[in-house]
C-alpha cells in the first residue's frame, strides 16, 4: 500500500509514518486479469488485517465479490464506491471497456505494524549556550556516558533556564541529570526547580538543593510527585557549584514506561507478510537550530527491550541519515508487512529511506533475518559532531546519495558498512555496505560488495525502442561472489527523457521515477513501486 501527503515538518513526518504503519494492515501484490479496463486503487489493509490473499471477482459489470483465503467472503464491492472492511479497503473504478463476469483482481494483506515506543522528541533552549560544539541540544540527542558532547554555558547568571518544548504533549514521571564528563563534573547545578508550563505560567513539579556531589558516572534520578501532561518543561537553576560554568551531560525526561521522551525515537515491529515475523526498525529525529538541519537517523535491531536506550537495543545498527527540514514536506510512504520505503521531497530533491527485509535469494533457513537499511546520507567514522552543518539537506558531497545508488565517496577499499548508504545484515549477523558507485564512478566488483546494475555504469542506457522504460531489479552482490537478493519494490531505470515523479506503469502497478537527490543525469534515476 502507499500514501502521499504533506507533513508540516520533519517531526510530523515521523508522526504520519507511524499512523500509516500502525493504524491499518498493509495490502500489496496487486494483479489483474480480465477484459475490463478499469482499475483498483487506494488499497490498504484494515484495522484487523491478517496474512492472506484476496480474490476480487466480477459477478457483473458493476459488482465484485471479495473473498479472502482466511477470512472467506467479506462482502461485495460496487464499482465507483469505496469498499471498506476491517480486513481490506480499496476502490474499483470503471474504464473505457466495461468489466465482465470473471474479471479478477488479486491482493495480499498483512497485519498492521506495532509501535513499541514513540516519542517525537523536543527542542531545547537555554539562556546561554545554544550554539556550537557544546550547544544545549546535546543534552537530549542520545547522549550517554561514552559521549564527549555535553552542554556548557560560560559565566552563567542565576536563575538560569533550560527549556524543553515537546512536539507533542508528554507526561513526565521522572527526570534524570548526569554529567558524563571526564574531569569537569563539578560544574553541575547545585539547586533548581523542575517546572511545567500551564499555558499561562510556570508551575513547580519538583524542587532540589544541595547537589554538590556530582561524579563522572552517576545518573541522578528525581521523581515527579504529581505528573501532568504538558508540552513545555524547564530546569530552573537557582544555584551553581561554580560561577565559571554550568555543565550538563544529559537531561532525560522519563515517561511512566521509563522511556526518555526528550529523545526522539520510534521503534516499530513489522509482522512480515506471513504475519509471524519480528522485523525491528526505527527512526530517531534530531536537529540543531544553529546548524539549520533537521534530520532522521534510521536504525535496525535484532530484538527489542523495553528498558533499553535507543543505541543499547539488541543488535542496534544506525548512523545512517535522512536529511530533512523544518518546513512542509511532501512525502510518499510505501509498505507491506516486510519493509517500508519513505520518499521526502525537500526543495527540488528527494531524500529516501528503506527499512526492513529485502527479497532474499536464500531460503529462510539460510538467512532468517535479511534486514536492510537504506538512507541518503552517511559519513566516514568518526561521524561529524552534532553541531556540524554537514548534516544539512543542502550538503552536496557524494556522501549525500540515495540508497539505490549508494556511493562510497572515497576511492579506497573501505569495508566499514557505515561508509555506505545501502547496508544489509549478513548471514552471520554482521553488517555489509554495498556500493553502486565509488567516488562517483564505476565499481570494481573484484574489490568490493556492489549493487547491480548501477555498478557497471549506465550512462548509455536509453529508453526501449517502443518508447517505454524497462525496470531492472537492484541486486546486492558480495565479493565471494554471491548475491543476497534484491531490494523489494525498488528498481533501476534510465533517466533518459524522464522528469521526476513520472509514473511508469507495469501491469497493475505504478512506479514512481525519482532522481538521485539533486543529480539528474540518465544514470542517476531509480523507481519505487507504489504497491
N, C-alpha and C positions, 0 to 999 in steps of 0.2 A: 504494500500500500504506500501511498505517498500523500504529502500535504504541501501546499505552498501558502505563503503568507508573509507578513512583515512583523518583525519583533521591534520593540521600542529601543532596545539596546542589547549589549552582549549578555547581560544577566537575564533579561526577559527571554532571550533566545534559549537559554537553558530551561527556563520555566515552560516554555512552549514545547520544547523537545520532550520534557518529562511527561507532559499531558498527552502528547502524541503517542508515546510508547506505552503508557500505563493505563490510559482510560479505556482502550479497546484492544482486542486482539488484532493480529495482522492478517491481511489477505494478500495472496501473491500467486504467481504462476498462471496468469490468465491465458487461456487459449480459446479458440473458436473454430467451429466447423459448421458450415451451412450455406444457405442460399442468400438469406437476407444480408443487407449491407449496413445494418445498424451496429451500434457499439454498446459495450458495457463499460461504464466509467464510475468514478467516485467510490471505488470499492474499498472496504476495510472490514476487519472483523468487528465483533460486537463485544459487549461487556462480559459475555460468558463464552467466548470462543474457545474451542478445543482444537487439537490437531486432527484435521480431517479434510476430505476433498468433497467439494460440492459440484454436482452436475445440475446445470440450469437449462432446462429443455423446453422448447416452444411447444405448447399444446394448441396454439392458434397464432395468427399473426401478431396478436397483442398481449398474449398471456404466456408466462413461462412458469413451469413447476420447478421448485427449488428443493433439492434432495441432498442431504449430507450423508457421507459414508458412516458417520457415527450417530448424528442427530436424527437421521431419517428425514421425512418430508416436513419442512418448516413453513410451507405456505406457497402461495402464488405471487409472482411479480408481474405487475402490469407495465407495459411499455409506456415510457413517458412519466412514470410515477416512481419516486424513490422507494426502494424496498428496504425496510428497517426491521431487523430482528436481533435478538440478543446474541445470535451466533454469526450473523453476516449482514452487511449493508452494501448496497450498490444501486446504480440507476441504469436501466436499459433505454437507449434512445433509438428511435426508428431511423433508417437510412432511406436512400432512394429506391432500393429494392426491398419489398416487404419480407419479413420473416415468414417461413413456412413451418408446418409441423415437423418436429425433429431437429430443427436448428438447435445448436447446443454450445453453451459456454461452460468452461470448467475452471474452477478456482479452488485453491487450497487455503486453509486458515491455520493459525497457531494461536495459543493463548497470549494474553497481554503480558508485557514485561512487568517486572516488580522493581520498585524503587526501595532499596534497603535503607538509604538515607538521602535526604535532600535538604541542602542549605544553600541559598543563593548568595550568602556572604554579606559583606558590608563595605562601606567606605570609612576611612579613618581620617580624622582631622585633629591635629594638636595645636596648641597655642604657638608652639615653635617646632621646627624640625620636620617639616612635611616633605622636604625635597632631598635629593642626593642619596649617597650611599646609606645613610642612617635614617632615611625617611620613616615617618610614623606608620606607613602601611606595612612595614616589615614586621610589626608586632603580630599581625594576623595571618599573613600569607604563608602558612605552613612552616613557620619557624619552629625549630626544636633544638635539642641540646647539642646537635652536631652542626648547627648553622652559625656562620660568622656574621649574619645580618641581624642587626638589632636596631632599636630606636634610640636616638641620642638628641637631647636638647642641651645646648650650651647656655650657661648663665641664666637658667630659668627663674622666673619670679613666681612666688606662690600668692594666691592659688593658681594652679596650673591645670588646664583641662585637656583630656584626651577623649575625643567624642567618637562614638561608634554610631553610624547610621546604616541600618539594615535595608536591604532591598525589599524585604517583606517582614511583617511583624514576627518577633520571636519572644518566647517566654523563657527567661534565663533563671535557672535554679541554683547555679554556682558560677563563680568566675575564678580564674587562675592567673597568677602573675609569676613570672620566672625571669631570671637574669640570663642564664646560659652564656656567660661571658668568661673569658679566660682569666681576667685579672681585675675587672672593674665592677664586680658585682656589688661593691659598697655604695654605688651611685643609685641604688634603688630608692623608691619613695619611702618615707617614714610614716606618714599619716595621710588618710584620704577618705572620701566617701564614694560609694558606688551608687549612681543616681540613674533615674529614667525620666524621660520627657513625657509629661502628662498630656501634652498638646498645648499647654499654656505656661507651664513652669517645670522646673526640675524638682523631683521628689526623691528623697534618700531611701535606698533599699538596704544599705549596709554601711557601717562606719568603722574604720580601723585606725589604730595608732600604735606607736612604739615599735615599728618594724625596722630595727637597726641590725638585724641578724641575717641579712641576705647572704646566700652562698652561691657557688658556681652552678651546682647541680639541682638544688632544691626547687620544687614547684609548690608554691603556696596556694591552697585552695580555700575559698571563702563561700559560705552558704548564704543564700538569699532567703530570708525568713518568710517573706510574703511575695512570691513571684507574680509578675504581671506580664501581660502581652504589650509590647511596645516596639516601635521602630527605631528609637534613639535611646542610647545609654551613654554614660560618661564616667571616667575615672577623674574625680575632682581632687587633685593632690593639694593638700594643705600644709605639708611639712616635708622637707627634704633632709637627707642624711649629709649632704654636702651642697654648698651654694654654687659649685662649679658646673655640675652636670646632673641631668636626670637620664638614667638608662633603664630600658625595659627590653628584655629579650623576647618575651611572649605575653600576650594579653588574650586569654581564651574565655569565651562566654559559653557556658555549657547548658544545654537543654536537659530536660528530665531524663532523656535516654543517654546522657553523657557525651553526646556529640557536640563538638565546638561549632556553634552557629556562626561565629565570626569568620570562619574559614570556609569559603565557598567549596562545596563538594556534593556531588550527586553520584551515587553508585547504583547501577542497575544490574538486575539479573535477567538475561534473555532466556526464554524457555526452550529454545530450539524449535525447529519446525516439527519435531516429533513430540514436543510438549514435555519431554523428560530431561532435557539438557540443563546445565547450570553454567551459563556463559556470563562472565562478570566483567563489566566495563564501567568507566566513569568519566566525569568531567569536573575539573576544578577551574573556576573563573578567578582571574586575578587581574589587578590593574595598578597603574601608577599614574596619578594625575600629572606629576611633574614631567614624566617622560611621554605623556599623552598616548599611552597604549592601554588596551582593554582586551584581554586575551582569554583563551581557554588553554588549559593543559589537559590532554586526553590520556587515559590510562586503561590498562587491563590488569586483571587479578586472577590468581588461581583459586582463591576462596575468599569468603567474607567473614570477618569477625567484628561483631557489633562494638566491642570495646576498643578496637584498634584505630589509630590515626590513619589518615589517608595513605601516607607513604609507608606505613607499617603493616598494611594489609598483606595477606599471604600472596607471594609471587608478584608483588607490585612491579609494573613496568610503565614508566611515564617519560617525562622530559621530551614530549612531543607536543607541538603547539599549533593553535589555530588563531592567527591574529584577527581581531575584530575591532569594533569601535563603539563609542558611547553615543550612538545615534541610531536612527532607524535602519533595520537590516532586512531586506528581502531574503527569503530562505526557501529551500526545498528540503524536505525530510523524506527519506525512503527507507522502509524497514520491512523485514519479515521476522520470523522467530529466531533467526541466527545472527543477524547483523543489522546495523543502521548506518546509513550514509547521510551526511549533512553537507549541504551547499549553502554558503552565505555570501551574498553579494555586498562587497564593500567598495563604494565608489563604482568604478567600471571593471573591477577584478573579482575573482571568485576564490574564496577560501573554502577548503574541503576537508572532510574527516570521514574515516572508515573505522568502525568499531565493531568487532565481532568475528565470526568464522569466515574463512574462505571456503570455496568449493574444492575440497581436498581430493587429490588423486589417490591418496592412501585409503585403506579401509579404516573404519572407526577403531578397530582393534590395534592397528598400526599407529594411528595418530588420533587419539580420542579427543584432543583439545586443540584443533587447528585455528587458534585465535590470532587475529592480526590487528595492527593499528596502522592507520594511515593519517597523516596530517599534512600541514603545508608550511611548517617552519621548524627547523631543528638547528642544533649548534654542536660544534666540536666541544668535548669536555675540556676544561670546566665551562659550564654554560655561563652566559653573561650575568652580571649582578642584576637584581630586581629593578634597579634604577636605570638600567641601560635602555636607550630607545631602539636598540636592535630588535626588540620585541614588537615594534610598531608595524602596522599593516603596510606602510609605505616602504619598508625595507626592500631594497632591490637587488639583494645578493642571490646567488644560486642556492643558498641555504633556505630561501623562501621559494619553494617549488611545490606544486600539487603532487600528492602521493602517487597517482598513476604514472607520473613522470618524475619519480624520485631521483634526485640529483646529489651524488656525493660530490660536494663542492671542491674538494681537494683532489688533485690528480694522483695522490699517493695511493697506497693499498690499505687504507684503514679498515679495521674489522669491527670496530665498536658499533653496535646497532644504533646507538643514539646519534650517529652521524647521518642517518638516512630518514627520509620522510615516510618510507614504507618498511614495515617490520612484521615479522612473523615469529611466533613461539614455535620452536623446533620440537622434534620428537623427544629430545632429552630434557626439555624444559627451559633450555637457554633461548635467547632471542637472537634473530638474524636480521640484518639490514639488507635491503635489496636496492640496486641502482638501475634505473632506466638510462641514466646518463652519468658520466663522470666529468666534472668541471665543464659541463655544457656540451660535451662531445660523446662519441660512441663509446660503448663499454666493451672492454676485452673480457669475454666470458671465460678466458683462461686465468683471469686474475681476481675475479670477484663474483659474488652472487648477483644475478642480473634479472631484469624484467623483460620478457619477450612480449611484443615485437619491437619496443622502443629501443632496446639496447643496440640493435644493428643500424639504427638511423633510418628515418622515414621522410627525409626532406624531398624525395622524388615520388612519394606515394600520391597518386591522383585519384579522382573520382572514377567510378565504374563507367564503362562505355555507354550505358543507358542513362548516365547522369545520377545514378543512385550512389549510396555510400555503403561500403562493407564495414562491418563491425568485427574486430578481431579480439579474442579473449586475451586478457593480460595475465601472463603466467609467471610464477615465481620459481626461478631456477637456481640451483646451487652449483658450486664448482665440482661436485663429486664425480660426474654430473648427476643431477636428479631434478625432478620437477615436483614440487609440493602440491601444486594445484593452481587455481585461477581465482581472481577477485570475483566476487558474486555481484552481478549487476553493474559491472564497470567494464567498458570496452575501449579499445584503441580505434581511432578513426582519423582519417586525414582531415585537415582543416581547410583544404583547398575549396574555395567557394563558400565556406561556411561563415555564418555570423553567430555570435554567442546566443544561446538559448533556442537555437533552431531545434525542432523536434524531428527526429528520424524515426519513422515507423517501421517496425519489423514484426510481422504477424499482427497480433492484437496489442502490442506494447509500444509505447512511445519512448524514445531515448533522447535525453536532454544533452545537446552538444555544448561543451564548455572549453575554454582555453586555459592554459596553464598560468594561473594567477593573472599577470598582466601581459604575458607573452602570446603572440598571435601568429607565429609562423605555422606553416601547414603541419609540421611535426610536433606542434605544441597543443594538440587537441585530444580530448577523450569524451566519452559519452556515458551517462548514467541512465539505467533503465528505470522508468517511472512505474514500477510494479512492486 
